[in-house]
Amino acid sequence: MIVKKLHDSGIRSEHAYAAAFASIGLSVITWATSMKVEKGQGVERADRWGIYVGEWAPTFFGLGLALANYEKNL
């Protein structure tokens, strides 16, 4: 149901995979930037922010797989 709505709205599996890879890159960039900004203030928060953004990737990969299966069955 959700996958069909996403597909009908124009989102394809390639878009979800691209978002997953982008979130991995954004996670690394966010972590590195936070490390520089918060130098001496505590690495823990920088690590948590990078991990938070990095947790988006599995969701996007899962959506990509679901959309790929839906597209295959059309």
Distance bins in CASP14 RR format, pairs under 12 A and 6 or more apart:
PFRMAT RR
TARGET T0000
AUTHOR 0000-0000-0000
RMODE 2
METHOD distances of the structure
MODEL  1
1 7 0 0 0 0 0 1 0 0 0 0 0
1 8 0 0 0 0 0 1 0 0 0 0 0
1 66 0 0 0 0 0 1 0 0 0 0 0
1 70 0 0 0 0 0 1 0 0 0 0 0
2 8 0 0 0 0 0 1 0 0 0 0 0
2 9 0 0 0 0 0 1 0 0 0 0 0
2 11 0 0 0 0 0 1 0 0 0 0 0
2 62 0 0 0 0 0 1 0 0 0 0 0
2 63 0 0 0 0 1 0 0 0 0 0 0
2 66 0 0 0 0 1 0 0 0 0 0 0
2 67 0 0 0 0 0 1 0 0 0 0 0
2 70 0 0 0 0 0 1 0 0 0 0 0
3 9 0 0 0 0 0 1 0 0 0 0 0
3 10 0 0 0 0 0 1 0 0 0 0 0
3 11 0 0 0 0 1 0 0 0 0 0 0
3 12 0 0 0 0 0 1 0 0 0 0 0
3 13 0 0 0 0 1 0 0 0 0 0 0
3 16 0 0 0 0 0 1 0 0 0 0 0
3 62 0 0 0 0 0 1 0 0 0 0 0
3 63 1 0 0 1 0 0 0 0 0 0 0
3 64 0 0 0 0 1 0 0 0 0 0 0
3 65 0 0 0 0 1 0 0 0 0 0 0
3 66 1 0 1 0 0 0 0 0 0 0 0
3 67 1 0 1 0 0 0 0 0 0 0 0
3 68 0 0 0 0 1 0 0 0 0 0 0
3 69 0 0 0 0 1 0 0 0 0 0 0
3 70 1 0 1 0 0 0 0 0 0 0 0
3 71 0 0 0 0 1 0 0 0 0 0 0
3 72 0 0 0 0 0 1 0 0 0 0 0
3 73 0 0 0 0 0 1 0 0 0 0 0
3 74 0 0 0 0 0 1 0 0 0 0 0
4 10 0 0 0 0 0 1 0 0 0 0 0
4 11 0 0 0 0 0 1 0 0 0 0 0
4 66 0 0 0 0 0 1 0 0 0 0 0
4 67 0 0 0 0 1 0 0 0 0 0 0
4 69 0 0 0 0 0 1 0 0 0 0 0
4 70 1 0 0 1 0 0 0 0 0 0 0
4 71 0 0 0 0 0 1 0 0 0 0 0
4 73 0 0 0 0 0 1 0 0 0 0 0
4 74 0 0 0 0 0 1 0 0 0 0 0
5 11 0 0 0 0 1 0 0 0 0 0 0
5 63 0 0 0 0 0 1 0 0 0 0 0
5 66 0 0 0 0 0 1 0 0 0 0 0
5 67 0 0 0 0 0 1 0 0 0 0 0
5 70 0 0 0 0 0 1 0 0 0 0 0
6 12 0 0 0 0 1 0 0 0 0 0 0
6 13 0 0 0 0 1 0 0 0 0 0 0
6 15 0 0 0 0 1 0 0 0 0 0 0
6 16 0 0 0 0 1 0 0 0 0 0 0
6 19 0 0 0 0 0 1 0 0 0 0 0
6 60 0 0 0 0 0 1 0 0 0 0 0
6 62 0 0 0 0 0 1 0 0 0 0 0
6 63 1 0 0 1 0 0 0 0 0 0 0
6 64 0 0 0 0 1 0 0 0 0 0 0
6 66 0 0 0 0 1 0 0 0 0 0 0
6 67 1 0 0 1 0 0 0 0 0 0 0
6 68 0 0 0 0 0 1 0 0 0 0 0
6 70 0 0 0 0 1 0 0 0 0 0 0
6 71 0 0 0 0 0 1 0 0 0 0 0
7 13 0 0 0 0 1 0 0 0 0 0 0
7 14 0 0 0 0 0 1 0 0 0 0 0
7 15 0 0 0 0 0 1 0 0 0 0 0
7 16 0 0 0 0 0 1 0 0 0 0 0
7 63 0 0 0 0 0 1 0 0 0 0 0
7 64 0 0 0 0 0 1 0 0 0 0 0
7 66 0 0 0 0 1 0 0 0 0 0 0
7 67 1 0 0 1 0 0 0 0 0 0 0
7 68 0 0 0 0 0 1 0 0 0 0 0
7 69 0 0 0 0 0 1 0 0 0 0 0
7 70 1 0 1 0 0 0 0 0 0 0 0
7 71 1 0 0 1 0 0 0 0 0 0 0
7 72 0 0 0 0 0 1 0 0 0 0 0
7 73 0 0 0 0 0 1 0 0 0 0 0
7 74 0 0 0 0 1 0 0 0 0 0 0
8 67 0 0 0 0 0 1 0 0 0 0 0
8 70 0 0 0 0 0 1 0 0 0 0 0
8 71 0 0 0 0 0 1 0 0 0 0 0
8 74 0 0 0 0 0 1 0 0 0 0 0
9 15 0 0 0 0 0 1 0 0 0 0 0
9 67 0 0 0 0 0 1 0 0 0 0 0
10 16 0 0 0 0 0 1 0 0 0 0 0
10 67 0 0 0 0 1 0 0 0 0 0 0
10 70 0 0 0 0 0 1 0 0 0 0 0
10 71 0 0 0 0 0 1 0 0 0 0 0
11 17 0 0 0 0 0 1 0 0 0 0 0
11 18 0 0 0 0 0 1 0 0 0 0 0
11 19 0 0 0 0 1 0 0 0 0 0 0
11 60 0 0 0 0 0 1 0 0 0 0 0
11 63 0 0 0 0 1 0 0 0 0 0 0
11 64 0 0 0 0 1 0 0 0 0 0 0
11 66 0 0 0 0 0 1 0 0 0 0 0
11 67 1 0 0 1 0 0 0 0 0 0 0
11 68 0 0 0 0 0 1 0 0 0 0 0
11 70 0 0 0 0 0 1 0 0 0 0 0
11 71 0 0 0 0 0 1 0 0 0 0 0
12 18 0 0 0 0 1 0 0 0 0 0 0
12 19 0 0 0 0 0 1 0 0 0 0 0
12 63 0 0 0 0 0 1 0 0 0 0 0
12 64 0 0 0 0 1 0 0 0 0 0 0
12 66 0 0 0 0 0 1 0 0 0 0 0
12 67 1 0 0 1 0 0 0 0 0 0 0
12 68 0 0 0 0 1 0 0 0 0 0 0
12 70 0 0 0 0 1 0 0 0 0 0 0
12 71 1 0 0 1 0 0 0 0 0 0 0
12 74 0 0 0 0 0 1 0 0 0 0 0
13 19 0 0 0 0 0 1 0 0 0 0 0
13 20 0 0 0 0 0 1 0 0 0 0 0
13 60 0 0 0 0 0 1 0 0 0 0 0
13 61 0 0 0 0 0 1 0 0 0 0 0
13 62 0 0 0 0 1 0 0 0 0 0 0
13 63 0 0 0 0 1 0 0 0 0 0 0
13 64 1 0 1 0 0 0 0 0 0 0 0
13 65 1 0 0 1 0 0 0 0 0 0 0
13 66 0 0 0 0 1 0 0 0 0 0 0
13 67 1 1 0 0 0 0 0 0 0 0 0
13 68 1 0 1 0 0 0 0 0 0 0 0
13 69 0 0 0 0 1 0 0 0 0 0 0
13 70 0 0 0 0 1 0 0 0 0 0 0
13 71 1 0 0 1 0 0 0 0 0 0 0
13 72 0 0 0 0 1 0 0 0 0 0 0
13 74 0 0 0 0 0 1 0 0 0 0 0
14 20 0 0 0 0 0 1 0 0 0 0 0
14 21 0 0 0 0 0 1 0 0 0 0 0
14 60 0 0 0 0 0 1 0 0 0 0 0
14 63 0 0 0 0 0 1 0 0 0 0 0
14 64 0 0 0 0 1 0 0 0 0 0 0
14 67 0 0 0 0 1 0 0 0 0 0 0
14 68 0 0 0 0 1 0 0 0 0 0 0
14 71 0 0 0 0 1 0 0 0 0 0 0
15 21 0 0 0 0 0 1 0 0 0 0 0
15 22 0 0 0 0 0 1 0 0 0 0 0
15 60 0 0 0 0 1 0 0 0 0 0 0
15 63 0 0 0 0 1 0 0 0 0 0 0
15 64 0 0 0 0 1 0 0 0 0 0 0
15 67 0 0 0 0 1 0 0 0 0 0 0
15 68 0 0 0 0 0 1 0 0 0 0 0
15 71 0 0 0 0 0 1 0 0 0 0 0
16 22 0 0 0 0 0 1 0 0 0 0 0
16 23 0 0 0 0 0 1 0 0 0 0 0
16 56 0 0 0 0 0 1 0 0 0 0 0
16 57 0 0 0 0 0 1 0 0 0 0 0
16 58 0 0 0 0 0 1 0 0 0 0 0
16 59 0 0 0 0 1 0 0 0 0 0 0
16 60 1 0 1 0 0 0 0 0 0 0 0
16 61 1 0 0 1 0 0 0 0 0 0 0
16 62 1 0 0 1 0 0 0 0 0 0 0
16 63 1 0 1 0 0 0 0 0 0 0 0
16 64 1 1 0 0 0 0 0 0 0 0 0
16 65 0 0 0 0 1 0 0 0 0 0 0
16 66 0 0 0 0 1 0 0 0 0 0 0
16 67 1 0 1 0 0 0 0 0 0 0 0
16 68 0 0 0 0 1 0 0 0 0 0 0
16 69 0 0 0 0 0 1 0 0 0 0 0
16 70 0 0 0 0 0 1 0 0 0 0 0
16 71 0 0 0 0 0 1 0 0 0 0 0
17 23 0 0 0 0 0 1 0 0 0 0 0
17 24 0 0 0 0 0 1 0 0 0 0 0
17 57 0 0 0 0 0 1 0 0 0 0 0
17 59 0 0 0 0 0 1 0 0 0 0 0
17 60 1 0 0 1 0 0 0 0 0 0 0
17 61 1 0 0 1 0 0 0 0 0 0 0
17 62 0 0 0 0 1 0 0 0 0 0 0
17 63 0 0 0 0 1 0 0 0 0 0 0
17 64 1 0 1 0 0 0 0 0 0 0 0
17 65 0 0 0 0 1 0 0 0 0 0 0
17 66 0 0 0 0 0 1 0 0 0 0 0
17 67 0 0 0 0 1 0 0 0 0 0 0
17 68 0 0 0 0 1 0 0 0 0 0 0
18 24 0 0 0 0 0 1 0 0 0 0 0
18 25 0 0 0 0 0 1 0 0 0 0 0
18 57 0 0 0 0 0 1 0 0 0 0 0
18 60 0 0 0 0 1 0 0 0 0 0 0
18 61 0 0 0 0 0 1 0 0 0 0 0
18 63 0 0 0 0 0 1 0 0 0 0 0
18 64 0 0 0 0 1 0 0 0 0 0 0
18 67 0 0 0 0 0 1 0 0 0 0 0
19 25 0 0 0 0 0 1 0 0 0 0 0
19 26 0 0 0 0 1 0 0 0 0 0 0
19 53 0 0 0 0 0 1 0 0 0 0 0
19 54 0 0 0 0 0 1 0 0 0 0 0
19 56 1 0 0 1 0 0 0 0 0 0 0
19 57 0 0 0 0 1 0 0 0 0 0 0
19 58 0 0 0 0 0 1 0 0 0 0 0
19 59 0 0 0 0 1 0 0 0 0 0 0
19 60 1 0 1 0 0 0 0 0 0 0 0
19 61 0 0 0 0 1 0 0 0 0 0 0
19 62 0 0 0 0 0 1 0 0 0 0 0
19 63 0 0 0 0 1 0 0 0 0 0 0
19 64 0 0 0 0 1 0 0 0 0 0 0
19 67 0 0 0 0 0 1 0 0 0 0 0
20 26 0 0 0 0 0 1 0 0 0 0 0
20 27 0 0 0 0 0 1 0 0 0 0 0
20 53 0 0 0 0 0 1 0 0 0 0 0
20 54 0 0 0 0 1 0 0 0 0 0 0
20 55 0 0 0 0 0 1 0 0 0 0 0
20 56 1 0 0 1 0 0 0 0 0 0 0
20 57 1 0 1 0 0 0 0 0 0 0 0
20 58 1 0 0 1 0 0 0 0 0 0 0
20 59 1 0 0 1 0 0 0 0 0 0 0
20 60 1 1 0 0 0 0 0 0 0 0 0
20 61 1 0 1 0 0 0 0 0 0 0 0
20 62 0 0 0 0 1 0 0 0 0 0 0
20 63 0 0 0 0 1 0 0 0 0 0 0
20 64 1 0 0 1 0 0 0 0 0 0 0
20 65 0 0 0 0 0 1 0 0 0 0 0
20 67 0 0 0 0 0 1 0 0 0 0 0
21 27 0 0 0 0 0 1 0 0 0 0 0
21 28 0 0 0 0 0 1 0 0 0 0 0
21 54 0 0 0 0 0 1 0 0 0 0 0
21 56 0 0 0 0 0 1 0 0 0 0 0
21 57 1 0 0 1 0 0 0 0 0 0 0
21 60 0 0 0 0 1 0 0 0 0 0 0
21 61 0 0 0 0 1 0 0 0 0 0 0
21 64 0 0 0 0 0 1 0 0 0 0 0
22 28 0 0 0 0 0 1 0 0 0 0 0
22 29 0 0 0 0 0 1 0 0 0 0 0
22 30 0 0 0 0 0 1 0 0 0 0 0
22 53 0 0 0 0 0 1 0 0 0 0 0
22 54 0 0 0 0 0 1 0 0 0 0 0
22 56 0 0 0 0 1 0 0 0 0 0 0
22 57 0 0 0 0 1 0 0 0 0 0 0
22 60 0 0 0 0 1 0 0 0 0 0 0
22 61 0 0 0 0 0 1 0 0 0 0 0
23 29 0 0 0 0 0 1 0 0 0 0 0
23 30 0 0 0 0 1 0 0 0 0 0 0
23 50 0 0 0 0 0 1 0 0 0 0 0
23 51 0 0 0 0 0 1 0 0 0 0 0
23 52 0 0 0 0 0 1 0 0 0 0 0
23 53 1 0 0 1 0 0 0 0 0 0 0
23 54 1 0 1 0 0 0 0 0 0 0 0
23 55 0 0 0 0 1 0 0 0 0 0 0
23 56 1 0 1 0 0 0 0 0 0 0 0
23 57 1 0 1 0 0 0 0 0 0 0 0
23 58 0 0 0 0 1 0 0 0 0 0 0
23 59 0 0 0 0 1 0 0 0 0 0 0
23 60 1 0 0 1 0 0 0 0 0 0 0
23 61 0 0 0 0 1 0 0 0 0 0 0
23 63 0 0 0 0 0 1 0 0 0 0 0
24 30 0 0 0 0 0 1 0 0 0 0 0
24 31 0 0 0 0 0 1 0 0 0 0 0
24 50 0 0 0 0 0 1 0 0 0 0 0
24 51 0 0 0 0 0 1 0 0 0 0 0
24 53 0 0 0 0 1 0 0 0 0 0 0
24 54 1 0 0 1 0 0 0 0 0 0 0
24 55 0 0 0 0 0 1 0 0 0 0 0
24 56 0 0 0 0 1 0 0 0 0 0 0
24 57 1 0 1 0 0 0 0 0 0 0 0
24 58 0 0 0 0 0 1 0 0 0 0 0
24 60 0 0 0 0 1 0 0 0 0 0 0
24 61 0 0 0 0 1 0 0 0 0 0 0
25 31 0 0 0 0 1 0 0 0 0 0 0
25 32 0 0 0 0 0 1 0 0 0 0 0
25 33 0 0 0 0 0 1 0 0 0 0 0
25 50 0 0 0 0 0 1 0 0 0 0 0
25 53 0 0 0 0 1 0 0 0 0 0 0
25 54 0 0 0 0 1 0 0 0 0 0 0
25 56 0 0 0 0 0 1 0 0 0 0 0
25 57 0 0 0 0 1 0 0 0 0 0 0
26 32 0 0 0 0 0 1 0 0 0 0 0
26 33 0 0 0 0 0 1 0 0 0 0 0
26 34 0 0 0 0 0 1 0 0 0 0 0
26 49 0 0 0 0 0 1 0 0 0 0 0
26 50 0 0 0 0 1 0 0 0 0 0 0
26 52 0 0 0 0 0 1 0 0 0 0 0
26 53 1 0 1 0 0 0 0 0 0 0 0
26 54 1 0 0 1 0 0 0 0 0 0 0
26 55 0 0 0 0 0 1 0 0 0 0 0
26 56 0 0 0 0 1 0 0 0 0 0 0
26 57 0 0 0 0 1 0 0 0 0 0 0
26 60 0 0 0 0 0 1 0 0 0 0 0
27 33 0 0 0 0 0 1 0 0 0 0 0
27 34 0 0 0 0 0 1 0 0 0 0 0
27 46 0 0 0 0 0 1 0 0 0 0 0
27 47 0 0 0 0 0 1 0 0 0 0 0
27 48 0 0 0 0 0 1 0 0 0 0 0
27 49 0 0 0 0 1 0 0 0 0 0 0
27 50 1 0 1 0 0 0 0 0 0 0 0
27 51 1 0 0 1 0 0 0 0 0 0 0
27 52 0 0 0 0 1 0 0 0 0 0 0
27 53 1 0 1 0 0 0 0 0 0 0 0
27 54 1 1 0 0 0 0 0 0 0 0 0
27 55 0 0 0 0 1 0 0 0 0 0 0
27 56 1 0 0 1 0 0 0 0 0 0 0
27 57 1 0 0 1 0 0 0 0 0 0 0
27 58 0 0 0 0 0 1 0 0 0 0 0
27 60 0 0 0 0 0 1 0 0 0 0 0
28 34 0 0 0 0 0 1 0 0 0 0 0
28 35 0 0 0 0 0 1 0 0 0 0 0
28 46 0 0 0 0 0 1 0 0 0 0 0
28 49 0 0 0 0 0 1 0 0 0 0 0
28 50 1 0 0 1 0 0 0 0 0 0 0
28 51 0 0 0 0 0 1 0 0 0 0 0
28 53 0 0 0 0 1 0 0 0 0 0 0
28 54 0 0 0 0 1 0 0 0 0 0 0
28 57 0 0 0 0 0 1 0 0 0 0 0
29 35 0 0 0 0 0 1 0 0 0 0 0
29 36 0 0 0 0 0 1 0 0 0 0 0
29 46 0 0 0 0 0 1 0 0 0 0 0
29 49 0 0 0 0 0 1 0 0 0 0 0
29 50 0 0 0 0 1 0 0 0 0 0 0
29 53 0 0 0 0 1 0 0 0 0 0 0
29 54 0 0 0 0 0 1 0 0 0 0 0
30 36 0 0 0 0 0 1 0 0 0 0 0
30 37 0 0 0 0 0 1 0 0 0 0 0
30 38 0 0 0 0 0 1 0 0 0 0 0
30 45 0 0 0 0 0 1 0 0 0 0 0
30 46 0 0 0 0 1 0 0 0 0 0 0
30 47 0 0 0 0 0 1 0 0 0 0 0
30 48 0 0 0 0 0 1 0 0 0 0 0
30 49 1 0 1 0 0 0 0 0 0 0 0
30 50 1 0 1 0 0 0 0 0 0 0 0
30 51 0 0 0 0 1 0 0 0 0 0 0
30 52 0 0 0 0 1 0 0 0 0 0 0
30 53 1 0 1 0 0 0 0 0 0 0 0
30 54 0 0 0 0 1 0 0 0 0 0 0
30 56 0 0 0 0 0 1 0 0 0 0 0
31 37 0 0 0 0 0 1 0 0 0 0 0
31 38 0 0 0 0 0 1 0 0 0 0 0
31 43 0 0 0 0 1 0 0 0 0 0 0
31 44 0 0 0 0 0 1 0 0 0 0 0
31 45 0 0 0 0 0 1 0 0 0 0 0
31 46 1 0 0 1 0 0 0 0 0 0 0
31 47 1 0 0 1 0 0 0 0 0 0 0
31 48 0 0 0 0 1 0 0 0 0 0 0
31 49 1 0 0 1 0 0 0 0 0 0 0
31 50 1 0 1 0 0 0 0 0 0 0 0
31 51 0 0 0 0 1 0 0 0 0 0 0
31 52 0 0 0 0 0 1 0 0 0 0 0
31 53 0 0 0 0 1 0 0 0 0 0 0
31 54 0 0 0 0 1 0 0 0 0 0 0
32 38 0 0 0 0 0 1 0 0 0 0 0
32 39 0 0 0 0 0 1 0 0 0 0 0
32 43 0 0 0 0 0 1 0 0 0 0 0
32 46 0 0 0 0 1 0 0 0 0 0 0
32 47 0 0 0 0 0 1 0 0 0 0 0
32 49 0 0 0 0 0 1 0 0 0 0 0
32 50 0 0 0 0 1 0 0 0 0 0 0
32 53 0 0 0 0 0 1 0 0 0 0 0
33 39 0 0 0 0 0 1 0 0 0 0 0
33 46 0 0 0 0 1 0 0 0 0 0 0
33 49 0 0 0 0 1 0 0 0 0 0 0
33 50 0 0 0 0 1 0 0 0 0 0 0
33 53 0 0 0 0 0 1 0 0 0 0 0
34 40 0 0 0 0 0 1 0 0 0 0 0
34 41 0 0 0 0 1 0 0 0 0 0 0
34 42 0 0 0 0 1 0 0 0 0 0 0
34 43 0 0 0 0 1 0 0 0 0 0 0
34 44 0 0 0 0 0 1 0 0 0 0 0
34 45 1 0 0 1 0 0 0 0 0 0 0
34 46 1 1 0 0 0 0 0 0 0 0 0
34 47 0 0 0 0 1 0 0 0 0 0 0
34 48 0 0 0 0 1 0 0 0 0 0 0
34 49 1 0 1 0 0 0 0 0 0 0 0
34 50 1 0 0 1 0 0 0 0 0 0 0
34 51 0 0 0 0 0 1 0 0 0 0 0
34 52 0 0 0 0 0 1 0 0 0 0 0
34 53 0 0 0 0 0 1 0 0 0 0 0
35 41 0 0 0 0 0 1 0 0 0 0 0
35 42 0 0 0 0 1 0 0 0 0 0 0
35 43 1 0 0 1 0 0 0 0 0 0 0
35 44 0 0 0 0 0 1 0 0 0 0 0
35 45 0 0 0 0 0 1 0 0 0 0 0
35 46 1 0 1 0 0 0 0 0 0 0 0
35 47 0 0 0 0 1 0 0 0 0 0 0
35 49 0 0 0 0 1 0 0 0 0 0 0
35 50 0 0 0 0 1 0 0 0 0 0 0
36 43 0 0 0 0 0 1 0 0 0 0 0
36 46 0 0 0 0 1 0 0 0 0 0 0
37 43 0 0 0 0 0 1 0 0 0 0 0
37 45 0 0 0 0 1 0 0 0 0 0 0
37 46 1 0 0 1 0 0 0 0 0 0 0
37 49 0 0 0 0 0 1 0 0 0 0 0
38 44 0 0 0 0 1 0 0 0 0 0 0
38 45 1 0 0 1 0 0 0 0 0 0 0
38 46 1 0 1 0 0 0 0 0 0 0 0
38 47 0 0 0 0 0 1 0 0 0 0 0
38 48 0 0 0 0 0 1 0 0 0 0 0
38 49 0 0 0 0 1 0 0 0 0 0 0
38 50 0 0 0 0 0 1 0 0 0 0 0
39 45 0 0 0 0 0 1 0 0 0 0 0
39 46 0 0 0 0 1 0 0 0 0 0 0
40 46 0 0 0 0 0 1 0 0 0 0 0
42 48 0 0 0 0 0 1 0 0 0 0 0
42 49 0 0 0 0 0 1 0 0 0 0 0
43 49 0 0 0 0 0 1 0 0 0 0 0
43 50 0 0 0 0 0 1 0 0 0 0 0
44 50 0 0 0 0 0 1 0 0 0 0 0
44 51 0 0 0 0 0 1 0 0 0 0 0
45 51 0 0 0 0 0 1 0 0 0 0 0
45 52 0 0 0 0 0 1 0 0 0 0 0
46 52 0 0 0 0 0 1 0 0 0 0 0
46 53 0 0 0 0 0 1 0 0 0 0 0
47 53 0 0 0 0 0 1 0 0 0 0 0
47 54 0 0 0 0 0 1 0 0 0 0 0
48 54 0 0 0 0 0 1 0 0 0 0 0
48 55 0 0 0 0 0 1 0 0 0 0 0
49 55 0 0 0 0 0 1 0 0 0 0 0
50 56 0 0 0 0 0 1 0 0 0 0 0
50 57 0 0 0 0 0 1 0 0 0 0 0
51 57 0 0 0 0 0 1 0 0 0 0 0
53 59 0 0 0 0 0 1 0 0 0 0 0
53 60 0 0 0 0 0 1 0 0 0 0 0
54 60 0 0 0 0 0 1 0 0 0 0 0
54 61 0 0 0 0 0 1 0 0 0 0 0
55 61 0 0 0 0 0 1 0 0 0 0 0
56 62 0 0 0 0 0 1 0 0 0 0 0
56 63 0 0 0 0 0 1 0 0 0 0 0
57 63 0 0 0 0 0 1 0 0 0 0 0
57 64 0 0 0 0 0 1 0 0 0 0 0
58 64 0 0 0 0 0 1 0 0 0 0 0
58 65 0 0 0 0 0 1 0 0 0 0 0
59 65 0 0 0 0 0 1 0 0 0 0 0
59 66 0 0 0 0 0 1 0 0 0 0 0
60 66 0 0 0 0 0 1 0 0 0 0 0
60 67 0 0 0 0 0 1 0 0 0 0 0
61 67 0 0 0 0 0 1 0 0 0 0 0
61 68 0 0 0 0 0 1 0 0 0 0 0
62 68 0 0 0 0 1 0 0 0 0 0 0
62 69 0 0 0 0 0 1 0 0 0 0 0
62 70 0 0 0 0 0 1 0 0 0 0 0
63 69 0 0 0 0 0 1 0 0 0 0 0
63 70 0 0 0 0 0 1 0 0 0 0 0
64 70 0 0 0 0 1 0 0 0 0 0 0
64 71 0 0 0 0 1 0 0 0 0 0 0
64 72 0 0 0 0 0 1 0 0 0 0 0
65 71 0 0 0 0 0 1 0 0 0 0 0
65 72 0 0 0 0 0 1 0 0 0 0 0
66 72 0 0 0 0 0 1 0 0 0 0 0
66 73 0 0 0 0 0 1 0 0 0 0 0
67 73 0 0 0 0 0 1 0 0 0 0 0
67 74 0 0 0 0 0 1 0 0 0 0 0
68 74 0 0 0 0 0 1 0 0 0 0 0
END
